[in-house]
Amino acid sequence: MAFVSEILKKELSMIFDAEYAGFKSFPESFEDAAEKWSSAFDKYASQVTPPSITSSTAKEAFKSTFLTMTEVTGKTVFPKCFKAYCDALAPGMAPNFTSTPPIGIPIFDSVTVIGMGGGKSSQCIELIITIVDAWIKTGIAINTSTGVSINWV
């Protein structure tokens, strides 16, 4: 498979965009938010090529990182959730691939500006997807038998 940004858009819209036709509900608690964010990202990122067998571990890494967030640290911890997921996803590509997760963390400052400026949830979701999709595709996998290097797709 490969990353399909529409999967992430649908998942985030169902939980954060009250104007979305398929909207279900906002998270009911901080723990519920951690579960919903990690599930949404996992449905998108677990489709990585080359495939990984550690997506459930990666989902838990996202969730446990999310749960360390406080109101004060949210801006710095939230991007680390995505990094934690990818760091846990990469080893699952072995033995066929040696994988390096995306470098750094995604930067969501532009999303904050739109959200705090009164932008719609759909605008914020679209921007999150654009940022995450570009960032995650910088992950690299090297085929252990041929030495051929590919970006995560």
C-alpha positions, 0 to 999 in steps of 0.5 A, spaced: 500 500 500 501 507 500 500 513 504 493 516 502 492 523 505 484 522 504 484 516 509 487 521 514 482 527 512 476 522 513 479 520 520 480 527 522 474 530 519 470 525 523 472 527 530 474 535 529 470 538 523 463 539 526 461 541 519 463 534 515 457 530 513 460 524 517 462 528 523 461 523 529 463 527 535 469 531 538 473 527 543 470 526 550 476 527 554 484 528 554 485 520 553 479 519 548 483 525 544 489 521 545 486 514 542 482 518 536 489 522 534 493 515 534 488 511 531 487 516 525 494 517 524 495 509 524 489 508 519 493 513 514 501 511 516 500 504 517 499 503 510 507 505 509 511 502 503 515 498 504 510 495 509 512 495 517 509 490 522 510 494 528 504 499 526 500 497 533 507 499 537 507 505 533 500 507 534 501 506 542 508 510 541 503 516 538 498 515 544 503 515 550 507 521 547 500 524 546 498 523 554 505 526 556 502 533 553 500 538 558 497 545 556 504 548 557 507 543 553 502 542 547 505 545 542 512 542 543 509 535 544 504 534 539 509 534 533 513 529 537 507 524 537 508 523 529 515 522 530 514 517 536 510 513 531 515 513 525 521 511 530 517 505 532 514 504 525 521 503 522 524 497 525 518 493 522 520 494 515 526 489 517 529 484 515 528 486 508 529 493 509 533 498 513 529 504 515 530 511 517 524 515 519 523 522 517 528 527 520 526 532 525 518 533 527 513 536 523 512 543 524 505 545 525 505 553 527 501 555 520 496 551 523 496 554 529 495 561 526 489 559 522 486 556 528 487 561 532 485 566 527 478 563 526 479 559 521 475 553 519 476 546 522 477 543 515 482 548 513 486 546 519 485 539 517 487 540 510 494 544 512 495 538 518 495 533 512 499 537 507 505 538 513 504 530 515 504 527 508 510 531 506 514 530 512 513 522 513 515 521 505 522 523 507 523 517 511 528 512 507 528 505 506 534 501 504 533 494 501 538 489 504 539 485 498 540 490 493 542 496 497 536 500 493 534 506 497 527 509 497 523 514 500 517 511 504 510 512 500 
